[in-house]
Amino acid sequence: MNHRATLLLVTALVLCTCSETLAQRKLGVGVTVGEAVSIGLVPVPVYGAAVFYAVTPSIHAGLQVGFLSGTSSGDSKAFDNVTAVELAPYGKILFGGMKDIRPFFKLSIAFINYSVKMPGTATEPGESRNESNSSLWGSFGAAYEISKTLLVSGQVRFFDIGMTGKSKISYFGLASPAIGVEIFL
């Protein structure tokens, strides 16, 4: 499955850069809030921005860049301090829908690097970790076209397959809801 997904994403990116005849060029930027990455076994929301290209009105290829820096608190404190950076090239297929609402499928390959300080105890100091991993993400969502240049979207990840890294974890089911805004330039 990993080879097919990678081939699909590479094909979309090649078409994006090489095809003048498939579609009128449309470059865009977007912001996403709420998409989560796993740091150890803890899902942590990463806030990101994306640059994308509409190969056709129904096929988009892009790159999402995510960033997180913060601390956790409370009784279930998972870490003291974390900094995470995510790069996720993606391909998105928008399906025909109602007048202004279009469902979509998004396939991403996420590369995540994080530095985390784990909480210590009264007798032992906290442990620090710096790790990198990669995952294959599949999401379903819907985009609402406010105007010809502005889309609002919501999505839910339905699989997260860990490909590399120490904590190679895979998830299946509805998780990591996110909302976003996309603007065509």
C-alpha positions in Angstrom: 0.0 0.0 0.0 2.8 2.4 0.8 4.3 2.1 -2.8 0.9 2.8 -4.4 0.2 5.8 -2.2 3.7 7.2 -2.8 3.3 6.7 -6.6 -0.1 8.5 -6.5 1.4 11.4 -4.6 4.5 11.6 -6.9 2.3 11.5 -10.0 0.1 14.3 -8.7 3.2 16.4 -7.9 4.7 15.7 -11.4 1.4 16.6 -13.1 1.3 19.7 -10.9 4.7 21.0 -12.1 4.7 19.8 -15.7 1.2 20.1 -17.1 0.1 23.4 -18.6 -2.8 21.9 -20.6 -4.6 20.0 -17.8 -5.8 23.1 -16.0 -5.6 26.8 -15.7 -2.8 27.4 -13.2 -4.1 28.1 -9.7 -1.8 28.7 -6.8 -3.1 29.0 -3.3 -2.3 29.2 0.3 -4.1 27.9 3.3 -4.2 27.6 7.1 -5.2 24.5 9.1 -6.0 24.3 12.8 -6.4 21.1 14.8 -4.6 18.4 12.8 -2.7 16.3 15.3 0.6 14.4 15.3 1.6 11.7 17.8 4.4 12.6 20.1 5.2 9.3 21.8 1.7 8.0 22.4 0.1 11.5 22.9 -1.8 13.2 20.0 -0.7 16.8 19.9 -2.4 19.5 17.7 -0.1 21.1 15.2 -1.1 24.4 13.5 0.0 24.6 9.9 0.0 26.5 6.7 0.0 25.1 3.2 0.9 26.1 -0.3 -1.0 24.2 -3.0 -1.5 24.1 -6.7 -4.8 23.2 -8.4 -3.7 20.8 -11.2 -7.4 20.6 -12.2 -10.4 22.0 -10.3 -10.7 18.5 -8.8 -7.0 17.6 -8.1 -4.8 19.7 -5.8 -1.2 19.0 -4.8 0.5 20.9 -2.0 2.9 21.1 0.9 1.7 21.6 4.5 4.1 23.0 7.1 3.1 22.6 10.7 4.6 23.9 13.9 4.0 23.5 17.6 5.8 24.8 20.7 4.3 24.5 24.1 3.9 22.8 27.4 1.3 20.5 28.9 -0.2 20.8 32.4 -2.7 19.2 34.7 -3.0 15.7 36.2 -2.4 13.9 32.9 0.8 15.9 32.1 2.4 14.1 29.2 5.5 16.4 28.7 7.0 19.5 30.2 8.0 21.1 26.9 7.7 20.2 23.2 8.8 21.7 19.9 7.6 19.9 16.7 8.0 20.7 13.0 6.0 18.9 10.3 6.4 18.8 6.5 3.7 17.0 4.7 3.4 16.9 0.9 -0.1 15.9 -0.1 -2.5 15.2 -2.9 -6.2 16.0 -2.6 -9.1 14.9 -4.8 -12.3 16.9 -4.6 -15.4 15.1 -5.7 -18.6 16.6 -7.3 -21.0 17.5 -4.6 -23.8 19.9 -4.0 -23.7 23.4 -5.4 -21.1 24.9 -3.1 -20.0 21.9 -1.0 -17.5 19.4 -2.3 -16.3 16.3 -0.4 -12.6 15.4 -0.7 -10.0 12.7 0.0 -6.5 13.9 1.0 -3.4 11.7 1.1 -0.3 13.0 2.9 3.2 11.8 3.7 4.1 13.6 6.9 7.7 14.0 8.1 7.8 15.1 11.7 10.7 16.1 13.9 10.1 16.9 17.6 12.1 17.7 20.7 10.4 16.9 23.9 11.3 17.1 27.6 9.4 14.5 29.6 8.3 15.3 33.2 10.5 14.1 36.0 9.7 12.8 39.4 10.8 14.0 42.9 13.8 11.7 42.7 14.6 11.6 38.9 15.0 14.5 36.4 12.9 14.5 33.3 14.2 12.8 30.1 14.8 14.8 26.9 14.2 13.2 23.4 14.7 14.4 19.9 13.1 12.1 17.3 12.0 12.1 13.7 9.3 9.9 12.1 7.2 9.7 9.0 3.6 8.6 8.5 1.1 8.1 5.7 -2.1 10.0 6.5 -5.5 9.6 4.8 -8.3 12.1 5.5 -11.8 12.7 4.3 -13.5 16.1 4.4 -15.7 18.7 2.8 -14.9 22.0 1.3 -17.4 24.9 1.2 -16.8 27.4 -1.6 -17.5 30.9 -0.2 -16.3 32.5 -3.4 -14.3 31.6 -6.4 -11.1 32.3 -4.5 -12.0 31.3 -0.9 -12.7 27.8 0.5 -13.5 26.8 4.1 -12.9 23.1 4.8 -13.2 20.5 7.5 -11.5 17.1 7.6 -11.1 14.0 9.8 -8.1 11.6 9.5 -9.2 8.0 9.1 -5.8 6.4 9.0 -2.3 7.2 10.2 0.3 4.6 9.2 3.6 5.0 10.9 6.4 4.3 8.4 9.6 5.3 10.2 10.8 6.3 13.6 11.2 4.8 17.0 7.5 5.0 17.9 6.1 3.6 14.6 2.4 3.6 15.5 -0.6 3.2 13.2 -4.1 4.4 13.9 -7.4 3.6 12.1 -10.7 5.3 12.7 -11.9 8.8 12.9 -9.4 11.1 14.6 -7.5 14.4 14.3 -10.4 16.7 13.2 -9.2 19.9 11.6 -10.6 23.0 10.0 -9.0 25.2 7.4 -9.2 28.1 5.1 -7.8 28.1 1.5 -7.3 31.2 -0.7 -6.5 31.0 -4.4 -4.1 33.6 -5.5 
